[in-house]
């Protein structure tokens, strides 16, 4: 039996034994406690059959190196205003890494871009708040829109997106050969092709950089390659992202004070936090969307968040666009695509658009939420109190597309009740990640 499960059972027995007539458990009714018990403990990350190296230590070590590797990024194509956090000017190459928007020293969120509500990449402002990667492995769909359902797919999309890293698959393959050949070959078969060496007699097979052209654009270096060599580079590119995925699977925080409380440590959280917990499962109705040990129903809801902010699009269709992308141009990077190691459980092709998807965004898991400001897909709220005030109003009435979800209603919370909810959310911060996972291991 797992230790956390045993602790939970022991704690529950302790609580039940302490009840007066079995009517309450530390101030909660038995019915309330039954709901609370569903929120803890957080189990291990779900398996990822789409990535055969998901739990390979060598892949994770390589993935960590690449997560800090700036040379995966291509040319900067946007000159930001001074003070906005740009890492280069137009024409500079190799200035951005995954860590540029997901800083390991700050819960893997963006603290560089200014304003920090959205992130600045090589090609401009991305328009969304950069999500934390801590516990991201628990999500069914990645990103605010859910535009793909694999973490490795999300990673490689970010590498090639012109507005994000502006890298490409050929650049990635050459980088691996030059700096990470030993690590790559130890994990993946076949070994990297020797023709990736610029000094090789057949080096012309693999141009220095390139990716599939945009629709209607003239053919480039990628289109001139032999189909077999294109397939080889795609496999290297996918393997690179699957290694990054193996690293991201290690970024898990558990054992929050709330978990210790549920396991029987009655002093693990404050009396105010307990008041917030009662509101969370009751009057505030947070549990209707933030359910289970991950505190997310894994669904998409329109919560009445206006499209406001300096670099935020005036219109964002949310999940509606996400479904279009994952069933169309991004399908190849999903669980249903040819690059998935197992397509049997994929739900991608069964997706059907619904009017409720318009302007809907993924329910965020609340574990470690106190350390991942700013909040919402627009990054417009600096603290949790502002978020709760939005929900207390029942969301805004204008400034977004679609219709607010039926679950979003005015809550009539008082200021002290809002403070209590914040106190509870602060108890969801897990134990720190091991220092070695936060270390830059990339090759100079």
Secondary structure, DSSP 8 states (H G I E B T S, - for coil): --HHHHHHHHHHHHHHHHSSTTSEETTEEHHHHHHHHTT---------TT-TTTT-HHHHHHHHHHHT-GGG--B------TTS--S--TT-BS---GGGTSBGGGTTB--SSSSTTS-EETTEE-SS-----TTGGG-SSBTTTT-BS-HHHHHHHHHH-TTTT---HHHHHHHHHHHSHHHHHHHSSS---GGGSTTSTTGGGS-SS-----TT----TTTTS-HHHHHHHHHHHHHHHHHHHHHHTT------HHHHHHTT-TTSS-HHHHHHHHHHHTTT-GGGTS-TTTT--S-EE-------STT--S---BHHHHHHHHHTTTGGGSTTSTT-S--TT--STT----GGGTTBEE----TTGGGS-SBSTT--BSSHHHHHHHHHTTS-SSSSSS---TT-------HHHHHHHHHHHGGG------GGGGS-----
